[in-house]
């Protein structure tokens, strides 16, 4: 079970990084520092952005759940000091 949760955590961590980087910059800040302030017509539609938001939220929930489950499982199996 620990191996499965570790693998799930690794996959969702990489997926979270990719999903967050796919989001369109919403304004000033770090996104404009790296060229995100340039407006382009290559951005997706509002439907695509909404679906990307939903996918990011679901992936984040799976990520947080796997962290908590792995922590609880490792706490139970750790030897007492």
ChimeraX commands (.cxc) that place a marker at each C-alpha (Angstrom):
marker #1 position 0.00,0.00,0.00 radius 0.5
marker #1 position 2.89,2.36,0.77 radius 0.5
marker #1 position 4.37,1.70,-2.66 radius 0.5
marker #1 position 1.05,2.42,-4.37 radius 0.5
marker #1 position 0.55,5.67,-2.45 radius 0.5
marker #1 position 4.13,6.76,-3.13 radius 0.5
marker #1 position 3.68,6.09,-6.83 radius 0.5
marker #1 position 0.34,7.93,-6.83 radius 0.5
marker #1 position 1.94,10.88,-5.03 radius 0.5
marker #1 position 4.78,11.03,-7.55 radius 0.5
marker #1 position 2.44,10.90,-10.55 radius 0.5
marker #1 position 0.05,13.51,-9.16 radius 0.5
marker #1 position 2.96,15.78,-8.20 radius 0.5
marker #1 position 4.28,15.78,-11.75 radius 0.5
marker #1 position 0.77,16.21,-13.13 radius 0.5
marker #1 position 0.12,19.16,-10.79 radius 0.5
marker #1 position 3.28,20.89,-12.02 radius 0.5
marker #1 position 2.25,20.42,-15.65 radius 0.5
marker #1 position -1.34,21.53,-15.05 radius 0.5
marker #1 position -0.35,24.67,-13.17 radius 0.5
marker #1 position 2.13,25.60,-15.90 radius 0.5
marker #1 position -0.59,25.16,-18.54 radius 0.5
marker #1 position -2.78,27.83,-16.95 radius 0.5
marker #1 position -2.97,31.21,-18.59 radius 0.5
marker #1 position -1.47,34.13,-16.67 radius 0.5
marker #1 position -4.21,36.28,-15.14 radius 0.5
marker #1 position -2.31,39.49,-14.55 radius 0.5
marker #1 position 0.86,40.99,-13.13 radius 0.5
marker #1 position 3.29,39.20,-10.93 radius 0.5
marker #1 position 5.64,36.40,-11.79 radius 0.5
marker #1 position 3.78,35.43,-14.97 radius 0.5
marker #1 position 4.65,38.77,-16.61 radius 0.5
marker #1 position 8.27,38.50,-15.49 radius 0.5
marker #1 position 8.78,35.46,-17.73 radius 0.5
marker #1 position 6.94,36.75,-20.78 radius 0.5
marker #1 position 3.42,35.83,-19.70 radius 0.5
marker #1 position 2.26,39.43,-20.11 radius 0.5
marker #1 position 2.39,39.21,-23.89 radius 0.5
marker #1 position -1.10,38.75,-25.18 radius 0.5
marker #1 position -1.53,36.10,-27.85 radius 0.5
marker #1 position -4.34,34.48,-29.76 radius 0.5
marker #1 position -2.93,31.03,-29.01 radius 0.5
marker #1 position -4.74,30.90,-25.65 radius 0.5
marker #1 position -7.63,28.50,-25.38 radius 0.5
marker #1 position -11.29,29.26,-25.04 radius 0.5
marker #1 position -13.12,29.80,-21.78 radius 0.5
marker #1 position -14.39,26.20,-21.89 radius 0.5
marker #1 position -10.88,24.81,-22.13 radius 0.5
marker #1 position -9.74,27.02,-19.25 radius 0.5
marker #1 position -12.70,25.91,-17.13 radius 0.5
marker #1 position -11.95,22.25,-17.80 radius 0.5
marker #1 position -8.29,22.83,-16.99 radius 0.5
marker #1 position -9.36,24.43,-13.69 radius 0.5
marker #1 position -11.54,21.43,-12.85 radius 0.5
marker #1 position -8.81,18.96,-13.73 radius 0.5
marker #1 position -6.30,20.88,-11.60 radius 0.5
marker #1 position -8.68,20.90,-8.62 radius 0.5
marker #1 position -9.36,17.16,-8.90 radius 0.5
marker #1 position -5.65,16.42,-9.24 radius 0.5
marker #1 position -4.94,18.63,-6.23 radius 0.5
marker #1 position -7.52,16.80,-4.14 radius 0.5
marker #1 position -6.03,13.43,-5.09 radius 0.5
marker #1 position -2.56,14.82,-4.30 radius 0.5
marker #1 position -3.58,16.08,-0.85 radius 0.5
marker #1 position -5.47,12.87,-0.05 radius 0.5
marker #1 position -2.49,10.73,-1.00 radius 0.5
marker #1 position -0.19,12.85,1.19 radius 0.5
marker #1 position -2.49,12.48,4.19 radius 0.5
marker #1 position -3.04,8.74,3.63 radius 0.5
marker #1 position 0.68,8.10,3.18 radius 0.5
marker #1 position 1.49,10.10,6.30 radius 0.5
marker #1 position -1.06,8.23,8.39 radius 0.5
marker #1 position 0.07,4.88,7.02 radius 0.5
marker #1 position 3.74,5.60,7.71 radius 0.5
marker #1 position 2.88,6.85,11.21 radius 0.5
marker #1 position 1.14,3.55,11.98 radius 0.5
marker #1 position 3.96,1.39,10.64 radius 0.5
marker #1 position 6.82,3.40,12.19 radius 0.5
marker #1 position 8.60,1.76,15.13 radius 0.5
marker #1 position 8.07,3.44,18.50 radius 0.5
marker #1 position 11.02,5.40,19.77 radius 0.5
marker link #1:1,2 radius 0.2
marker link #1:2,3 radius 0.2
marker link #1:3,4 radius 0.2
marker link #1:4,5 radius 0.2
marker link #1:5,6 radius 0.2
marker link #1:6,7 radius 0.2
marker link #1:7,8 radius 0.2
marker link #1:8,9 radius 0.2
marker link #1:9,10 radius 0.2
marker link #1:10,11 radius 0.2
marker link #1:11,12 radius 0.2
marker link #1:12,13 radius 0.2
marker link #1:13,14 radius 0.2
marker link #1:14,15 radius 0.2
marker link #1:15,16 radius 0.2
marker link #1:16,17 radius 0.2
marker link #1:17,18 radius 0.2
marker link #1:18,19 radius 0.2
marker link #1:19,20 radius 0.2
marker link #1:20,21 radius 0.2
marker link #1:21,22 radius 0.2
marker link #1:22,23 radius 0.2
marker link #1:23,24 radius 0.2
marker link #1:24,25 radius 0.2
marker link #1:25,26 radius 0.2
marker link #1:26,27 radius 0.2
marker link #1:27,28 radius 0.2
marker link #1:28,29 radius 0.2
marker link #1:29,30 radius 0.2
marker link #1:30,31 radius 0.2
marker link #1:31,32 radius 0.2
marker link #1:32,33 radius 0.2
marker link #1:33,34 radius 0.2
marker link #1:34,35 radius 0.2
marker link #1:35,36 radius 0.2
marker link #1:36,37 radius 0.2
marker link #1:37,38 radius 0.2
marker link #1:38,39 radius 0.2
marker link #1:39,40 radius 0.2
marker link #1:40,41 radius 0.2
marker link #1:41,42 radius 0.2
marker link #1:42,43 radius 0.2
marker link #1:43,44 radius 0.2
marker link #1:44,45 radius 0.2
marker link #1:45,46 radius 0.2
marker link #1:46,47 radius 0.2
marker link #1:47,48 radius 0.2
marker link #1:48,49 radius 0.2
marker link #1:49,50 radius 0.2
marker link #1:50,51 radius 0.2
marker link #1:51,52 radius 0.2
marker link #1:52,53 radius 0.2
marker link #1:53,54 radius 0.2
marker link #1:54,55 radius 0.2
marker link #1:55,56 radius 0.2
marker link #1:56,57 radius 0.2
marker link #1:57,58 radius 0.2
marker link #1:58,59 radius 0.2
marker link #1:59,60 radius 0.2
marker link #1:60,61 radius 0.2
marker link #1:61,62 radius 0.2
marker link #1:62,63 radius 0.2
marker link #1:63,64 radius 0.2
marker link #1:64,65 radius 0.2
marker link #1:65,66 radius 0.2
marker link #1:66,67 radius 0.2
marker link #1:67,68 radius 0.2
marker link #1:68,69 radius 0.2
marker link #1:69,70 radius 0.2
marker link #1:70,71 radius 0.2
marker link #1:71,72 radius 0.2
marker link #1:72,73 radius 0.2
marker link #1:73,74 radius 0.2
marker link #1:74,75 radius 0.2
marker link #1:75,76 radius 0.2
marker link #1:76,77 radius 0.2
marker link #1:77,78 radius 0.2
marker link #1:78,79 radius 0.2
marker link #1:79,80 radius 0.2
marker link #1:80,81 radius 0.2
view
